Amino acid sequence: MGKNLAFVCATALVCGCATQPTTTPGTGSGASYMPMVDMKGVDPNILTTDVAACRTMASNVRVLPVKGQGSNEVADAVALGVGIVVPFGFVGMAVFSGIVSGLNDENKPRLADASLQQKTLVNCMARKGYRNLDPHVTVAYVPRPPEPDAKAVRTGRDTYVAESYAKANVCHGPARTVLAGKGPGFERHSVVCANGQRAILRCEFGNCTPEPMDVALGQ
């Protein structure tokens, strides 16, 4: 009888602790929050995998009181998987271990609260490229702008002159010029007009003139 009662109690304890995260977008809290994202072009299976990974990251966030350099102020540092982010910079895992060893039990890392866990989760999803649609959630992560096409931004000494000439005399409107090549004392610029027309300009010492395509390709 005693064994059966103990088994029932243990089972109840496990069931109570193993609460399943919600699957309804925009509900839940902390690491159990289910992100509400734009599903256009998203594979549901990949979404499930990414949510699980971000939930793991969020549930492992710890906070640690750290005193600033030269200051008596104490602020929470966020302990992540590879180190901690503190008010005065980033501290690696080895240093982190040294800090922790010098603290008493009351000041050692503790689990982040639900608010910080949820922020970690939604920003993790944003880093993976998902667009948040939950109006009640603020995402701090801002993606870096894409790197410009190196070929499209090749410029030379006479690029501005070539573009001005192209707008006025070749395209009679918007034009894009790209440095296509150069030689002793001259530059050759490829021109693309807004209507799709293309041309080649040869510029020497600030003076540009159209050049036949066959001549340009032959040199």
Backbone hydrogen bonds, N-H to C=O, Kabsch-Sander energy under -0.5 kcal/mol:
donor,donor_aa,acceptor,acceptor_aa,energy
5,L,1,M,-2.2
6,A,2,G,-2.3
7,F,3,K,-2.4
8,V,4,N,-2.3
9,C,5,L,-2.3
10,A,6,A,-2.3
11,T,7,F,-2.5
12,A,8,V,-2.3
13,L,9,C,-2.1
14,V,10,A,-2.3
15,C,11,T,-2.6
16,G,12,A,-2.1
17,C,13,L,-1.7
18,A,14,V,-2.1
19,T,17,C,-1.1
22,T,32,S,-0.9
26,G,34,M,-3.2
27,T,24,T,-1.7
32,S,29,S,-1.8
33,Y,30,G,-1.3
34,M,27,T,-2.8
37,V,35,P,-0.7
38,D,131,R,-2.1
39,M,37,V,-0.5
42,V,39,M,-2.1
47,L,43,D,-2.6
48,T,44,P,-2.3
49,T,45,N,-1.9
50,D,46,I,-2.7
51,V,47,L,-2.8
52,A,48,T,-2.0
53,A,49,T,-2.1
54,C,50,D,-2.5
55,R,51,V,-2.5
56,T,52,A,-2.1
57,M,53,A,-2.0
58,A,54,C,-2.6
59,S,55,R,-2.6
60,N,56,T,-1.0
60,N,57,M,-0.6
61,V,58,A,-1.1
62,R,79,A,-1.8
63,V,110,R,-2.8
64,L,77,A,-2.2
66,V,75,A,-3.0
68,G,73,E,-1.7
71,S,68,G,-1.7
75,A,66,V,-2.2
77,A,64,L,-3.2
78,V,85,V,-2.1
79,A,62,R,-3.4
79,A,77,A,-0.7
80,L,78,V,-0.7
80,L,83,G,-3.0
83,G,80,L,-0.5
84,I,91,V,-2.5
85,V,78,V,-2.7
86,V,84,I,-0.6
86,V,89,G,-3.2
89,G,86,V,-1.8
91,V,84,I,-2.5
93,M,82,V,-0.7
96,F,92,G,-2.5
97,S,93,M,-2.4
98,G,94,A,-1.6
99,I,95,V,-2.3
100,V,96,F,-2.5
101,S,97,S,-2.1
102,G,98,G,-0.9
102,G,99,I,-0.8
103,L,100,V,-1.6
107,N,104,N,-1.1
108,K,104,N,-0.6
108,K,105,D,-0.7
110,R,63,V,-2.2
112,A,61,V,-2.0
117,Q,113,D,-2.2
118,Q,114,A,-2.5
119,K,115,S,-2.1
120,T,116,L,-2.4
121,L,117,Q,-2.2
122,V,118,Q,-2.6
123,N,119,K,-2.1
124,C,120,T,-1.8
125,M,121,L,-2.0
126,A,122,V,-1.8
127,R,123,N,-2.0
128,K,124,C,-1.1
129,G,126,A,-1.6
130,Y,125,M,-2.1
132,N,130,Y,-0.6
133,L,36,M,-3.4
134,D,36,M,-0.8
137,V,134,D,-1.7
139,V,137,V,-0.5
140,A,138,T,-0.6
153,V,149,D,-1.0
153,V,150,A,-0.5
154,R,151,K,-0.9
159,T,156,G,-1.1
162,A,158,D,-2.8
163,E,159,T,-2.5
164,S,160,Y,-2.4
165,Y,161,V,-2.5
166,A,162,A,-2.5
167,K,163,E,-2.3
168,A,164,S,-1.7
169,N,165,Y,-2.8
170,V,165,Y,-0.6
170,V,166,A,-1.6
171,C,166,A,-3.2
172,H,166,A,-0.9
173,G,167,K,-0.7
176,R,192,V,-2.2
178,V,190,S,-2.3
179,L,154,R,-2.0
180,A,188,R,-2.7
181,G,188,R,-1.5
183,G,186,F,-2.2
185,G,183,G,-0.6
186,F,183,G,-1.3
187,E,203,C,-2.4
188,R,181,G,-3.3
189,H,187,E,-0.5
189,H,201,L,-2.9
190,S,178,V,-3.0
191,V,199,A,-3.1
192,V,176,R,-2.4
193,C,197,Q,-3.3
194,A,174,P,-1.5
196,G,193,C,-1.7
199,A,191,V,-1.8
200,I,211,E,-0.5
201,L,189,H,-2.7
202,R,209,T,-2.9
203,C,187,E,-3.1
203,C,201,L,-0.6
204,E,207,N,-2.8
207,N,204,E,-1.4
209,T,202,R,-1.9
211,E,200,I,-2.8
216,A,212,P,-2.3
217,L,213,M,-2.7
218,G,214,D,-1.3
219,Q,215,V,-0.9
219,Q,216,A,-0.6
